[in-house]
Amino acid sequence: MATVKGCNIPDDLYYNVDNNVWARREADGTVTLGMTTYAAALAGQIVSCTPKKVGRSVEQNKSAATVESGKWVGPVKAPVAGEVVAVNEALAASPATVNADPYGSGWMVRIKPNNWEADSAALVTGAAVAPAFEAKMNAEGFDGCQA
């Protein structure tokens, strides 16, 4: 796992660095996605998460969920296009899970991708993850994730 400015960023996931979202390809071919620790730190304490409904199609780089914190309301943009096949219902009762465990129980939606190979080609993974996020954080003047 990479750690950049105190933010954990697992290097086995795929990232759209510009949109601060991650994707994990599951064994059944679906793709689970959510916000990065960096995005959660920027947003502050998440107070609401409203995912797209199961059966809805989502375009790449368009909203798959909307999150709200004390200082921000905005979209969580899908790193791949596809159909929403599952949503994390637990976030309705406990949206702060996104802050506490963004890569685990804080996942937001699961998508059946239209074309994983094409869409994932633009995503960052592996050894390229830490330098990409470090450059973004530096450019944005981000001090770091809180411990």
N, C-alpha and C positions, 0 to 999 in steps of 0.2 A: 504494500500500500504506500502510495506517495503521500507526503505531508508537505503542504506549501503554506507558509505563514500561519501555521497552527491549524490549518484546515485539512482534514483527512480526505484524500481523493483516491479511492481504489483504482489501481491501474489495470484491473481486469474488466472494467466496464468501458462503454463507449460514451463519448461526450460531444455535445455541441457546446463548445467553450463559449461562444458568443452569447448563447441563450442560457448558460448555467444549468443545463439539464443533462441527465445521464440516461443510458439505456443498457439493459442487460438482456441478451438473447437467451431465452429459456430452451430447455430440451425439446419442447413441443413446437418450437418455431415462433412462438409469440415473443413479444418484447415488452419487458417491464420498464417503466420509466418514472422518474421523479426529479426533484431539485437537488443540486449539489449542496454540500455544507457551506460553500461560499455564498450561494444564493440565499440559503436560510439565514446566514449571518448578516447579509446585507438587508434582508427583509425584517429581521427581528422576530420576536415571538409570533408564530403563525396562530391566528385565531379562527380561521375558516379556510376550508379547502372544498371546492366544488368541482368535481371531475365531470367530464362529458359523460353522458349516459351510455350504457352498454348498447351496442348496435349502431352508434353514431360513427361516421367516418371522420377522420382527422387528417388534414393535410400536413405535410412536413413544414416545420417552422410556424405552425399555427397552433392556437390554444388547444391543449388536451385537458386542462384544468385551470381553474382560477383560484388563486390564493389571496388571502387578506391577512395583513398583520396590522399592528398599531400604526405603522407609518407607510404602508404600501398596499395597493391592490393591483394585481396584474396577472397576466397569463403565464402558465407553465407550458412552454412551446414544445410540441412533439418533435423529437429528433428524426423520426421516420413517419411516413404516411401509412395509414391503415385504418382498420376498424377496431373500435374499443370493444374488447371482449370481457374485461373485468375491471372493476373499480375497487379501491380500498375503502370499504364501507366504514372501517374503524376510525378513519380520519374525521368523519362527521362528529363523532363523540369526543375525539381527542386529537385535534389538528396539530397540537404542539409536538406530536410524535415526529412530524417532519423535521423539527429542530433537533430532537433528541436522537433520531436514528434515520437520517434521510436515505441511506442506502439499503436499509432493511425494512423494518415495519412501517417506515414513513413513505414507502412507494405510493404512487398515486393511481396510475392506470396501467392496464396491460393491453397491448395492441397486437392484432394480427396484421403484420406488415404487408403492404402491397408489393414491395420490392426491396427486401432487406439489403441485397447485394448492392443495388444502386444507391439507396439512401445512406447506408452505413459507410460508403466510400468517403463521404465528407466528414465523418466523425473521427475524433481523436481517441486513441487507445494506447495501452502499453507504455513504453518509455517516453513517448511524446507528451503524455498527460501533464506531468509536473512542469516542464518548461512552458507549455502553452498557458496553464493557469497562472504561473508565476508572472509571465509577461502581461497577462490581462490584469492581474491584481496590481502590479506596479503601475501600469498605465492608468488605472482607475484610482490610484492612491489609497488602496485598501490596507489598513493596518494589520489585520489578521483576525482569525476566528478566536472567539473567547473559549477558554478551556472549561 
